[in-house]
Amino acid sequence: MERSMLDLWVGLFVCAGVGALLILALKVGNMSGYNAADTYQVYAQFDNIGGLKPRAPVKSAGVVVGRVAGITFDNDKFLAKVTMTIDKRYTFPKDTTASVLTSGLLGEQYIGLVAGGDAANLAQGDTIKLTQSAVVLENLISQFLYSKAAEGDTKK
Amino acid sequence: MPERAVPSIRRIGHTTIDIVLRLGYAARFIVLTLLHSGTSFRRFGLIIREIYYTGVLSLIIILVSGLFVGMVLGFQGYHTLQTYGSESALGVLVALSLVRELGPVMAGLLFASRAGSAITAEIGLMKATEQLSAMEMMAVDPIARVVAPRFWAGFLSMPLLAAMFSAMGVFGGYLVGVVLIGVDEGSFWSQMQSAVDFREDILNGVIKSVVFGFAVTWIALFEGYDAPPTAEGVSGATTRTVVTSSLAILGLDFMLTSFMFRGV
């Protein structure tokens, strides 16, 4: 009698522990990630990627369609080369624009894809030609200051 | 003057040699335990019994502290995040801090003080009352019969307890954040799910808790087995178990964290 009660408690304990792990995996984490099998890779080159990191989302119209697989520096063109894995379910025209965007004011950076009008679609290993770099705050401020200064000149 | 310096120098040397000696003995002890664990797996009932005492009985303290830690994280995180207008990231904050850090560490500290001290006291008292010697007289190896089942019980219980701590903490954060304060439920869960990675965050947390379980159980068993067979000896060993395993958890946590999350 004692024996079976003990076994029952331990069994319940193990079930609760495994259940907690499952909750963590399914409810808290994103177990349903992208498998390597049903994705294709495309490349894009940017003048400046800002704070983009590997595993950042690739979004189109706000929907996550893929992830940034890797970021390397192209030493021939002196540009950042970003590798993206995109879900096979989504296809994009060849003249898609990729831009580095920021979610919210302090949020993480992601790549936004805006589809173009080309009939042919991007395939495994293609490079996105049209890219738009991350906004660098310093450049923005200096542009603003220059335009203000220019305004001041014309007023005089 | 030199005559008075000699004893203190001698004491330093003595203490150092003593520490190294105990380390070596502890290493031999764990190897012996691992070698003798075959018998305890054949008699799995022994491990079940010990899981009951170390794991099931630690459940209440783990669950309650997990809930409270999660709720406090909910309040504190909300307080800080709302100044940046990003209180929807509360779920991310609660989940990441619990899964990566607080879950394994807090569960390990509680496990050390709840189960580890009990293991040390039990084995130390067994030794003081010569039960271990009696076993040897009956040709029963005390390491195989007493130590190994407790080791595997602690080793198996600790990750489960840490997972329950984290899950309970996330629930506590949800209670305070969503139910009490009124953060949007959808963004609480969806931001959490997009930020918490299974391999990067959850599995690394589980690895941490496995390492802590190993360290705490090892220290507790060794301190008990090595305790001087007196009342003072057992009480001193119990204190040392809690202190040493807490320090070991924090030190190991630093090392593991710097290995795991270096490039991220």
Interface residues (C-beta under 8 A of the other chain):
Chain A: R3 L6 D7 W9 V10 L12 F13 V14 A16 G17 V18 G19 A20 L21 I23 L24 A25 K27 V28 G29 N30 M31 G33 R55 P57 V64 G104 L105 L106 G107
Chain B: G45 I48 R49 I51 Y52 G55 V56 L59 Y84 G85 S86 A95 V99 S157 P159 L160 L161 A163 M164 S166 A167 M168 V170 W189 M192 Q193 S194 V196 D197 F198 D201 I202 V206
